[in-house]
Amino acid sequence: MATVGQVTVPERPPALRRCPRCGHPTRADRMIKGFGRDCAAQLGLTGRSVDTGHEGPDLLDLLASDEDQDACDGWDRPADRA
C-alpha cells in the first residue's frame, strides 16, 4: 500500500494476460517467454536441464544415412497391390 498524504491507496495489481496455450489469465510479470509458468514448464521452456553436449553423429545424422538403403517405403508391399 502506498500512502499519499493522509490517504492510503492500494497498489495496482499486476497486469494479467492470457496464456496462449491454455487461456488462463496469468500475471504478466510471471510469464515465461509469453506462456504461464505451468505451460512453460510443460513445453520445456524453463531451462532446468543442462546441455551436456555430445560427440559423433546425432539421431538426425543416423536417420539421413538410412535413406540411401533400398528399403520398403510402404508402396511395394504385396498386400497393397490388390
N, C-alpha and C positions, 0 to 999 in steps of 0.2 A: 504494500500500500504506500502510496505517495502522499505527502502532506503538502497542500497548497494553502498557505496562510493558516487558518484555523480549521480548514475543511480537509478531511481525509478522503482521498479519491482512490478507488481501487485501480490497480494497474490493468491495462488492457490485456485480455487473454491472447495468447499467440494465435496467429492466423492458421486456419485449418484448410487443408487441401485434400482432395480425394486421391487415394492411391489408384493409379491406372490399372493395376492388376485386379484388386478385389473391390474397389469402390468405397471402402470405408474412409471416413474423414480422419485425417492424420495431422498432427501438428507439423507445420512447415519446417520448424527448426529441428525436428527429429527425423525428417525424411532422409533416406539414403539413396542417392542417385535418382531421385524422383519417386521412389517407392516407399511405402510404410516399412517399419523395421522388420515385422514378421515376414512380409513378402520379399523384402530384400534378402533376408536370411535364406528363404526357400529358393530364391533364384541364384544364390551363391554370390551375392554382391557385397557381403560383409567382409570378405578377405580374411577369414580366420585360418585358412590353410596356408601352408608355406610351400612355395615353389622350390623344390629341391633340385630341379634340372635333371638331365639325363644325357647319356652318351649313346651314340649309334642311331639307327633308324627308329622312327616312331611308328605308330599304328598306321597313319596315313601313307607312309612310305611303303609299308608292307602290303597294304591294300592295292596300291598302284602297281606293285610288281606282279600281282596275281592276274592283272588284266591281260598280260602277254600270253598266258597259258590258254590252250584250247579247252574250254570248259563249257558245260551246259548252261545256256543262258535262259532256259525255260521254253524256247521256241522249238527246240529239236527233240522234245520228249515224245515217245511213241503214243502216249495217252492223249496228247493234244492234237494229234493228226486227224482223228475221227470227228 
